[in-house]
Amino acid sequence: MIKKLKNFFSKKKKIVEKNYIPLRVAGISYSKMANIYILILEEVIPTWNDLTKPPPSARRVPVVVSFFEAQVIMVEIEKMRPQVLLIYDVIKEFSNAFKFKFKNVVIDSISDSEVFSKMICDNKEQTEVQIRPSDAVAISLRLKIPIVIEDNLLTTINNMLNEKYDVKRMSEMEKLENYSIQDLKNILQDAIDREDYENASLIRDEIAKKSQVE
């Protein structure tokens, strides 16, 4: 973990200022047909105040994420507090303790339908860190970091990926609480096999909670 944090704060380079469009986390959807989870980032329309309904004209950035990446993001959206701190919570504590500032998360490119991102660090000088979109969003939610994208790239991704994944027809992601204990045990074993112990702790918490009820 310490090595990850060291690499996270050391891989940086100078950047050039640009004008960006703000995005918000609209949610996570699931496609049973394709068996994929999609993190949906949506253009912020300043004149649209009802965030329970998407603005008709809003452009979107769909990002394919794993079940575990989706759960880590949902944990923060739903303000759940796992017994064991996730790496993203550690980064939050680390940045607060050492006064390390982030300016924003930038969705900066797309290649073969895969979206790429970086985080802009704003200390003595602005620097950038390449980071997976799922990780960047998980951190941005915890540290209240803006998510942005260039206008032309937003249009390109919106036209290309929303049609490919048919985001409008995708259903809301299943929450851990909706899974049976046996399903959770299967998911837990998969997490352990992947050595994904942070997410395994979340699943154990949910199994324990369900077991108490039953």
C-alpha positions as CSV (number, residue, x, y, z in Angstrom):
1,M,0.0,0.0,0.0
2,I,2.8,2.4,0.9
3,K,4.5,1.6,-2.4
4,K,1.2,2.4,-4.2
5,L,0.9,5.8,-2.4
6,K,4.6,6.6,-3.2
7,N,4.1,5.9,-6.9
8,F,0.8,7.8,-6.9
9,F,2.4,11.0,-5.7
10,S,5.7,10.7,-7.6
11,K,4.5,10.0,-11.2
12,K,3.8,13.6,-12.2
13,K,4.7,16.1,-14.9
14,K,3.9,19.7,-15.8
15,I,0.7,20.5,-17.5
16,V,-0.8,23.2,-19.7
17,E,-4.0,25.0,-18.7
18,K,-7.2,24.3,-20.8
19,N,-10.9,25.1,-20.7
20,Y,-13.0,22.2,-19.5
21,I,-16.6,21.2,-19.2
22,P,-17.6,19.9,-15.7
23,L,-19.0,16.4,-15.3
24,R,-20.9,14.8,-12.4
25,V,-21.3,11.1,-11.4
26,A,-24.8,10.3,-12.6
27,G,-24.7,6.7,-11.4
28,I,-23.7,3.2,-12.3
29,S,-25.7,0.9,-14.6
30,Y,-25.6,-2.8,-15.4
31,S,-26.2,-4.5,-18.7
32,K,-27.3,-8.1,-18.2
33,M,-27.0,-8.8,-21.9
34,A,-23.3,-7.7,-22.1
35,N,-22.7,-8.5,-18.4
36,I,-20.8,-5.2,-17.8
37,Y,-21.1,-2.3,-15.4
38,I,-21.0,1.2,-16.7
39,L,-20.0,4.3,-14.6
40,I,-21.9,7.2,-16.1
41,L,-20.4,10.6,-16.0
42,E,-22.8,13.4,-17.1
43,E,-22.3,16.9,-18.4
44,V,-23.3,19.5,-15.8
45,I,-25.9,21.9,-17.2
46,P,-25.8,25.1,-15.1
47,T,-29.5,25.9,-15.7
48,W,-30.7,22.3,-14.8
49,N,-31.4,22.0,-11.1
50,D,-33.3,18.7,-10.8
51,L,-30.5,16.2,-10.5
52,T,-32.9,13.3,-10.0
53,K,-33.7,13.6,-13.7
54,P,-31.0,13.8,-16.4
55,P,-31.1,16.9,-18.6
56,P,-32.3,15.9,-22.1
57,S,-29.4,17.6,-23.8
58,A,-26.6,16.4,-21.4
59,R,-23.8,14.5,-23.0
60,R,-22.4,11.5,-21.2
61,V,-19.1,9.6,-20.7
62,P,-19.8,5.9,-20.1
63,V,-16.8,4.1,-18.5
64,V,-16.7,0.3,-18.3
65,V,-15.8,-0.8,-14.7
66,S,-15.6,-4.1,-12.9
67,F,-18.1,-5.2,-10.3
68,F,-15.6,-4.4,-7.6
69,E,-14.7,-1.0,-9.0
70,A,-18.5,-0.2,-9.2
71,Q,-19.0,-1.2,-5.5
72,V,-16.1,1.0,-4.3
73,I,-17.8,4.0,-6.0
74,M,-21.2,3.1,-4.7
75,V,-19.8,2.8,-1.2
76,E,-19.0,6.5,-1.2
77,I,-22.2,7.5,-3.1
78,E,-24.3,5.8,-0.5
79,K,-22.1,7.0,2.4
80,M,-21.4,3.5,3.6
81,R,-18.6,3.1,6.1
82,P,-16.7,-0.3,5.9
83,Q,-14.9,-1.6,8.9
84,V,-11.6,-1.6,7.1
85,L,-10.4,1.6,5.3
86,L,-10.2,1.3,1.5
87,I,-7.1,2.6,-0.3
88,Y,-9.1,5.6,-1.5
89,D,-9.9,6.5,2.1
90,V,-6.3,6.1,3.0
91,I,-5.4,8.5,0.1
92,K,-7.9,11.0,1.5
93,E,-6.4,10.8,5.0
94,F,-2.9,11.0,3.5
95,S,-3.7,14.1,1.4
96,N,-5.4,15.8,4.3
97,A,-2.5,15.1,6.7
98,F,0.2,16.3,4.3
99,K,-1.9,19.2,2.8
100,F,-1.7,17.7,-0.7
101,K,-4.1,19.4,-3.0
102,F,-5.9,18.1,-6.1
103,K,-7.3,20.6,-8.6
104,N,-9.5,18.2,-10.7
105,V,-9.9,14.9,-12.5
106,V,-9.6,15.2,-16.3
107,I,-11.1,12.7,-18.7
108,D,-8.3,13.3,-21.3
109,S,-8.5,10.7,-24.1
110,I,-10.2,7.6,-25.6
111,S,-8.6,4.7,-27.4
112,D,-10.3,1.5,-28.7
113,S,-13.5,2.5,-26.7
114,E,-11.4,2.7,-23.5
115,V,-11.6,6.0,-21.6
116,F,-8.4,7.4,-20.0
117,S,-8.0,10.0,-17.2
118,K,-5.6,11.9,-15.1
119,M,-5.6,13.9,-11.9
120,I,-4.2,17.4,-11.7
121,C,-2.2,18.1,-8.5
122,D,-2.1,21.7,-7.4
123,N,0.7,22.4,-4.9
124,K,3.7,24.5,-5.6
125,E,3.2,23.9,-9.3
126,Q,0.5,22.1,-11.2
127,T,1.4,18.5,-12.1
128,E,-0.6,15.5,-13.5
129,V,-0.9,11.9,-12.6
130,Q,-2.3,9.2,-15.0
131,I,-4.9,7.2,-13.2
132,R,-7.8,4.8,-14.1
133,P,-11.2,6.6,-14.4
134,S,-12.7,4.3,-11.7
135,D,-9.9,5.1,-9.3
136,A,-10.0,8.8,-10.1
137,V,-13.8,9.0,-9.5
138,A,-13.5,7.0,-6.3
139,I,-11.0,9.5,-5.0
140,S,-12.8,12.6,-6.4
141,L,-16.0,11.6,-4.5
142,R,-14.1,11.4,-1.3
143,L,-12.1,14.6,-1.7
144,K,-14.8,16.6,-3.5
145,I,-12.6,17.0,-6.6
146,P,-14.2,18.3,-9.8
147,I,-14.3,16.0,-12.8
148,V,-13.9,17.7,-16.2
149,I,-13.4,17.1,-19.9
150,E,-12.7,19.1,-23.0
151,D,-15.7,20.0,-25.1
152,N,-14.7,18.2,-28.3
153,L,-13.7,15.1,-26.5
154,L,-17.0,15.0,-24.6
155,T,-18.9,15.1,-27.9
156,T,-16.7,12.4,-29.4
157,I,-17.2,10.0,-26.5
158,N,-20.9,10.8,-26.1
159,N,-21.5,9.9,-29.8
160,M,-19.3,6.9,-29.9
161,L,-19.9,5.1,-26.6
162,N,-23.5,6.0,-25.6
163,E,-24.6,4.3,-28.9
164,K,-22.3,1.3,-28.3
165,Y,-23.4,0.6,-24.8
166,D,-27.0,1.9,-25.2
167,V,-26.8,3.6,-21.8
168,K,-30.4,4.8,-21.7
169,R,-31.6,1.1,-21.7
170,M,-29.3,-0.1,-19.0
171,S,-30.7,-0.8,-15.5
172,E,-29.5,0.4,-12.2
173,M,-26.7,-1.6,-10.6
174,E,-27.6,-4.3,-8.1
175,K,-26.5,-3.2,-4.6
176,L,-24.7,-5.6,-2.4
177,E,-27.7,-5.7,-0.1
178,N,-29.9,-7.2,-2.9
179,Y,-27.7,-10.3,-3.3
180,S,-28.4,-13.5,-1.4
181,I,-25.8,-14.7,1.2
182,Q,-24.8,-17.5,-1.1
183,D,-24.2,-15.1,-4.0
184,L,-22.2,-12.8,-1.7
185,K,-20.1,-15.8,-0.7
186,N,-19.4,-16.6,-4.3
187,I,-18.5,-12.9,-5.0
188,L,-16.3,-12.9,-1.8
189,Q,-14.4,-16.0,-3.0
190,D,-13.8,-14.3,-6.3
191,A,-12.4,-11.2,-4.5
192,I,-10.1,-13.3,-2.4
193,D,-8.9,-15.2,-5.5
194,R,-8.0,-11.8,-7.0
195,E,-6.3,-10.8,-3.8
196,D,-8.8,-7.8,-3.7
197,Y,-8.9,-7.7,0.1
198,E,-10.4,-4.2,0.3
199,N,-13.5,-5.2,-1.5
200,A,-13.6,-8.5,0.2
201,S,-14.0,-6.6,3.5
202,L,-17.1,-4.8,2.1
203,I,-18.6,-8.1,1.1
204,R,-17.9,-9.7,4.5
205,D,-19.6,-6.8,6.2
206,E,-22.7,-7.3,4.1
207,I,-22.7,-11.1,4.7
208,A,-22.4,-10.5,8.5
209,K,-25.3,-7.9,8.3
210,K,-27.5,-10.4,6.4
211,S,-26.6,-13.3,8.7
212,Q,-27.7,-11.3,11.8
213,V,-31.1,-10.6,10.2
214,E,-31.7,-14.2,9.3
